[in-house]
Amino acid sequence: MKSKVSTSIANRQSKEKLDAFSVLNGIFFLLTCIIIIIPLVKVFVDSVDAKASYGMNLWPNKFSLSGYQLILSTVALYKPFFISCIVTIAGTCLGLVLSTLGAYVLIQFEMPGRTLFSYMLLFTMIFQAGMVPMYLNMKSLGLTNTLWSIILPGSINIYNLILMRNFFEGIPQSLFESAEIDGCTPMGIFLKIVLPLSKAALASIGLMFAVFFWNEYTNFTIYINDSDIQNFQVKLRSLILDDQSLAAASSAGVFQTTVKNAAIIVAILPPLIIYPICQKYFVTGINMGAVKE
């Protein structure tokens, strides 16, 4: 009787502690969300406020879409936007191909040197050559002032490859053995079994590749000097910092702060559109690829 009473008391105390932890955890994450959301709301409000000025305005004093109209009507941004789309699509596709093929090779347990290759890849995550050797390598290969200098380095991401490898290792080995018994080739197993079962991982890693290539700025300023093949981010920044463009905006009755904040919203809009589409796969893919049981 005493043991039952003590057990019930212990369970009640554990539930009270759990409830207290849940409340504190919820409050913490709520405050974190507020801290993250308020700056985004501030930027959006300033982008639609014709009287935007410094200060914490969470509601526009005078609603206006003049900042967006100015940016969308700038013909000089059309080609950079198209180049950003090409780099994002090509880099994401190539990154997924290299990540999936590399991960599939690393799960071949009978392959000689598999562990050595894995350690070599992990070594590159910690130690890298640096910016100057990378530039010299691109120059010697003749890739400077070409979009390949942006696509090729970014499509080889060891972190994504390791995530994909861990995801592939979670696929039951019996499926591979059954396919081999039926006469399926290794590439057939990869195309008909591995990839169809990896939609969550492909979507999550593809999203990370897409966001990376869309936000690419540094490599464009390092490897590309030709203004005709600059991407949307570089052109948008030069437009914002150009005194003549801001003077034209002021003469058109558009506040300079409004134009700058509208440019920020336009730059982050594509990832915000893509993320909800891939959200249902993102958490599943990351958890299954990052957690190894």
N, C-alpha and C positions, 0 to 999 in steps of 0.2 A: 504493500500500500504506500509506504514511504517512498519507494523507488518511483512509483507512478506519479506521485505528487511532485517529487523533485524533477522528474523528466518534464512534466507539464510546465513547471516554473521556468526551467531552463529554455524550453521552446518559446515561452512567452517573452522571456528576456531577449532571446535571439531575434524574435520578430520585431520587438521594439527597437533594437539596435539596427536591424535591417531597414526599418521604416525611417529612422533618423538619418541613416546613410543615404537612403533614396531621396529624402527631402533635401539634404545638403547637396547631394550630387545634382539634383534637378535645378536648385538655385544657382549652383556654380555654372552649369551649362547655359542656363538662361542668361546670366550676366555676360558670359562669353559671347553668346549670340548677339546680345545687344551691342557689345563693344565692337563686334565685327560689322553689324548691319548699319549702325548709325553713320559711319563714314561713307558707306555706299549711298545711303539715303541723302546725305548732305551733298554729295557730288551730283546725284540725279536732280535734286531740287535746284541746285545752282545752274544746271544745264538747261532748265526750263524757266529760269527766272530772268526776266529782261532787266531787272535791277539788281542783279547778283553783286554781292560785295562780301568782304570778309566778315565772318561771324557764323554762329550756329543757327542757321535758318533751316528748319525742317519742313517749311511750307513756302512755296514761291509767293513773293509779294505781287508779282505781275507775271502771270503765266504767258509763255511765249515759246514757240518752236523755232525761233529765228536762228539759234545756234546750230541746230540740226540742219536747217535749210541751207545755211551757208556751207557747212561741211559737205552735205550731199550734192550741192550744186557746184562744187569745186571739181572741175574736169581733171585736174592734175592728179587727183586721188584715184581715178578709175583704174588706170593701168597698175599702180601699186597694189590696189585691192585684188585685182585679177592675179598678180604675181603671188601674193600671199596665199590665195586659194590654191594655186598650182603647187606651191611649195608645201602647203599643209597636206593636200591630198596625196601628192607623190611621196613625201616623207613619211606619212602615216602608213601608206601601203607598203613601202619598202621596209620600214621599221617592223611591221607585223610579219612580213615574210622572213626577214633575218632573225627575228626573235623566236618565231615558231620553229623554223628549221634548226637554229642553233640549240633550242631547248629539246627538240626531238632527238638530236644527235647525242646530247648529254644524258638522256635517259636510257641509252643503249648500254646496259650493264656489261655486256660481253665485249664491248669495244675496248681495245688496248689503249691505255693512256687517258681514259675518261676522267679519272681523278686529277691527273696533271693538268688537263685542259681546264677543268673547273677552277683549280687554284690559280691558273694563269689569268683567267677572266676576273676572278675576285681580286687579284693583285692590281689590276688596272682600275678598280673602283677606289683603291686607297692611294696609289701612286700614279700620277699622270705626267705626261711629258711637259705640259705647259703651253702657254700661248705662242711664244716665239718659235719653238720647234714645230708646232702645229702649222703655223703660217708658212714656215720654210718648206714644210712637207707639201702643203697645198700649192705653193708656188712652183716647186720642182715637178709636180704632177701636171702643172698647167691648168689647175682648176680655179685659180683666182679669177674674179670677174665673171664667174659662171654660177648658176644656181646649184650645180653639183657640190660646190664648196659648202653650201648650206645643208643640202639634203643628206649627203653621205655621212658626215660626222654625227649629225643628229639622229640618224636612223639606227646607229649602233649604240644601244643603251644596255649596259650590262645588268642594271637593276631590273629592267623589264624582262630581260632574258632569264634571269634567275627566278623571277616570279612565275614566268611561263613554265620553266622546268619543274618547279615545285608543283604547279598545277597538273602537269602531265604525269608526274609521279603518283598523283592521287587517283589516276584512272586504273581500275582493276587490271592486274596483269593477265587475268584469265581471258580478257577480251583480245589482247595481243596474241595469246597462244591459240585461241580459237580461230582467229583470222589466219595465222600461219598454217594451221592444220588444213584450212579450206583453200590454201594455195595463194593467199594474198601476199603481194610483195611489200617490202618495208614502206615504199612510197605510197602504195595503195592503203596500207594501214593508217598512214599519216593523213591521207586525204579523205578516207571513208569512215574512219573511226575517231581519230584523235581530234581533228578540227571540228566535226559536228558536235562533239562533247565539250568543246572549249569555247562556246559562244560567250559565256560570262567573262572569261579571262581575256578573250580577244576584244570584247567591247571596252573593258576597263583599261587595258593597256593601249588600245587604239585611242581612247579618249586622252590619255596622258601624252601620247605622241602628238595628237592634234593640237592640244593646248600649247605644248612646247613649240611646235613649228609656227603656230599662229602668232605667238608672243615673241618670236625670235627677233632680236634687235642687235645684240653684240656681234654676232658673226657677220651680219650684213655690213656693219660699219668696219669690220676688220678685213674681210676678204673681197668686198665688192666696192669698187670706186666708181663704177659706171652708174650714173644717176638714172639711166633708163631701166635698170633692172633692180631698183631698190623696192623694198616691200612696203606694205601699208603702214607699219609701225614707224619706220624711219621717215617716210614722207609726211606722216601726220605730225610727228614731232617737229620736223623742220617747218611745217606750216604754222604750228603753234608758236614757235620761237621766232618766226619771221616777222620783223617789225612792220613790213609793208602789208602783210596779210592781216595783221591785227589792226593796222591803221585803216585798211579797207573795211574791216568789220566794224570799226568804230564809226566810220563815215556812213556805213549802211544802217546805223542805229542799233548795232548789236554790241553788247558789253563784252569786253575781252575775256573776263572770267567766265562768262556764259559759253563762249566759243571753246575755251580750254576744257571745261567740264563736259561739254557735249562731245568733244573729241575723245575723252576718256571713256564715256559710255559707249560710243560707237566702236571703240577698239575692243572692249570686253564683251560686246553683245554676242558675237558668234559663239564663244565658249558657253555663254549663259543659255543659248538656244540648244546647243548640242548636249549639254550635261543632263537636263531632264530626260532626254531620250535614252541615254545610256545609264541612268541612275539605277535602274532595277538590276543591272548586271554589274555595276561598279563595285558595290560593297561585297557582293558574293565573290567576284573574281579576285579582289584584293585579299580577302580573308583566306580563300582556298589556296592562293598562291603564296601568301606570306607566312601562313601557319603550317608547319610541318609536324605531323604527328608521328 
